Amino acid sequence: MVARRALVLGGTGMLAGVAAALLDDGWHVVLPSRRRPGSPATNGNGRGARWVKADWTVPTALADVAREALGGPADLLVAWVHREVRASVLRAVRPLLAPDAPVVEVHGSASANPVGGCPDPILDGHPTQQVVLGYLRHAGRTRWLTHEEISSGVLEAVHRALAGKPSHVHQVGEFRPSLAGGR
Ligand SMILES: NC(=O)c1ccc[n+]([C@@H]2O[C@H](COP(=O)([O-])OP(=O)(O)OC[C@H]3O[C@@H](n4cnc5c(N)ncnc54)[C@H](OP(=O)(O)O)[C@@H]3O)[C@@H](O)[C@H]2O)c1
């Protein structure tokens, strides 16, 4: 049986846990990024994700290498892309997606917050779950989410996407409106 295919943008950073979980579930996972990850995500059988060298600032080239590595239409797109290049990257990879493939997009607190709201999904026709990253309060202080907390929150949205649930905005952690300088 052909494995389901997932394209994970930003999947070698804080979303590495998402890539690893998809691999564990038998997905063929493609990770475009500039630098080869030091310890690539693998599943329990040692099968790894397919990393390809690509840069968000050259979206057509990114889409070309990702298309080849996917080997067929992607059944899922998970995307953490900095807001300056978000639209161009998402539009470039749109043709790589199967017609109804869901999208899970991750936003930092500068892109999505109580003042500005959450950006509209870019890829019409693809049900989109949006994940907004916040902060955690502990002992009177706030801290960023750990990579594990981020991956766990994004995976909840992935499961919702794969269950065919309607588009939704998922908040992970709390807003800290006084700090607008995050990603
Ligand atoms: N509210 C929150 O909790 C919150 C929100 C945002 C960020 N953060 C924290 O901030 C840290 C840094 O954020 P970050 O954006 O550096 O996230 P990151 O997930 O740690 O790394 C960014 C990911 O995107 C890839 N990437 C970056 N620039 C790229 C480009 N031009 N082309 C292709 N791929 C690119 C990176 O791989 P390459 O570098 O190999 O290209 C990597 O896979 C995170 O680790 C996270 O802990 C926290």
The ligand as a MOL file (V3000), in Angstrom:
LIG
                    3D

  0  0  0     0  0            999 V3000
M  V30 BEGIN CTAB
M  V30 COUNTS 48 52 0 0 0
M  V30 BEGIN ATOM
M  V30 1 N 4.9130 31.5820 21.2100 0
M  V30 2 C 5.8290 30.6550 21.1010 0
M  V30 3 O 5.9100 29.7710 21.9380 0
M  V30 4 C 6.7740 30.7060 19.9710 0
M  V30 5 C 6.4140 31.2530 18.7460 0
M  V30 6 C 7.3410 31.2720 17.7270 0
M  V30 7 C 8.6080 30.7750 17.9400 0
M  V30 8 N 8.9080 30.2620 19.1580 0 CHG=1
M  V30 9 C 10.2390 29.7520 19.4460 0
M  V30 10 O 11.1420 30.4240 18.6400 0
M  V30 11 C 12.1040 29.5080 18.2190 0
M  V30 12 C 12.6720 29.9560 16.9270 0
M  V30 13 O 11.6570 30.0050 15.9530 0
M  V30 14 P 12.0130 29.5670 14.4970 0
M  V30 15 O 11.1900 30.2690 13.5220 0
M  V30 16 O 13.4850 29.5690 14.3080 0 CHG=-1
M  V30 17 O 11.4410 28.0960 14.4950 0
M  V30 18 P 12.0980 26.6700 14.4150 0
M  V30 19 O 10.9800 25.7310 14.1680 0
M  V30 20 O 12.9750 26.4220 15.5500 0
M  V30 21 O 12.9680 26.7050 13.0880 0
M  V30 22 C 12.4510 27.1310 11.8830 0
M  V30 23 C 12.1700 25.9440 10.9020 0
M  V30 24 O 11.9210 26.5050 9.6470 0
M  V30 25 C 13.0220 26.2330 8.7710 0
M  V30 26 N 13.3580 27.4610 8.0760 0
M  V30 27 C 13.6700 28.6640 8.6210 0
M  V30 28 N 13.9440 29.5530 7.6590 0
M  V30 29 C 13.8050 28.8840 6.4740 0
M  V30 30 C 13.9680 29.2670 5.1140 0
M  V30 31 N 14.3400 30.5090 4.7510 0
M  V30 32 N 13.7510 28.3340 4.1700 0
M  V30 33 C 13.3840 27.0680 4.4970 0
M  V30 34 N 13.2080 26.6490 5.7680 0
M  V30 35 C 13.4290 27.5530 6.7470 0
M  V30 36 C 14.1510 25.7850 9.6730 0
M  V30 37 O 15.0770 24.9760 8.9940 0
M  V30 38 P 16.4460 25.6050 8.3830 0
M  V30 39 O 16.9450 26.5940 9.3720 0
M  V30 40 O 17.3170 24.4120 8.1590 0
M  V30 41 O 16.0470 26.2220 7.0840 0
M  V30 42 C 13.3480 25.0260 10.6990 0
M  V30 43 O 12.8960 23.7930 10.1910 0
M  V30 44 C 11.4160 28.1770 18.1270 0
M  V30 45 O 12.3250 27.1410 18.3140 0
M  V30 46 C 10.3500 28.2640 19.2060 0
M  V30 47 O 10.7850 27.6580 20.4070 0
M  V30 48 C 8.0250 30.2090 20.1520 0
M  V30 END ATOM
M  V30 BEGIN BOND
M  V30 1 1 1 2
M  V30 2 2 2 3
M  V30 3 1 2 4
M  V30 4 1 4 5
M  V30 5 2 4 48
M  V30 6 2 5 6
M  V30 7 1 6 7
M  V30 8 2 7 8
M  V30 9 1 8 9
M  V30 10 1 8 48
M  V30 11 1 9 10
M  V30 12 1 9 46
M  V30 13 1 10 11
M  V30 14 1 11 12
M  V30 15 1 11 44
M  V30 16 1 12 13
M  V30 17 1 13 14
M  V30 18 2 14 15
M  V30 19 1 14 16
M  V30 20 1 14 17
M  V30 21 1 17 18
M  V30 22 2 18 19
M  V30 23 1 18 20
M  V30 24 1 18 21
M  V30 25 1 21 22
M  V30 26 1 22 23
M  V30 27 1 23 24
M  V30 28 1 23 42
M  V30 29 1 24 25
M  V30 30 1 25 26
M  V30 31 1 25 36
M  V30 32 1 26 27
M  V30 33 1 26 35
M  V30 34 2 27 28
M  V30 35 1 28 29
M  V30 36 1 29 30
M  V30 37 2 29 35
M  V30 38 1 30 31
M  V30 39 2 30 32
M  V30 40 1 32 33
M  V30 41 2 33 34
M  V30 42 1 34 35
M  V30 43 1 36 37
M  V30 44 1 36 42
M  V30 45 1 37 38
M  V30 46 2 38 39
M  V30 47 1 38 40
M  V30 48 1 38 41
M  V30 49 1 42 43
M  V30 50 1 44 45
M  V30 51 1 44 46
M  V30 52 1 46 47
M  V30 END BOND
M  V30 END CTAB
M  END
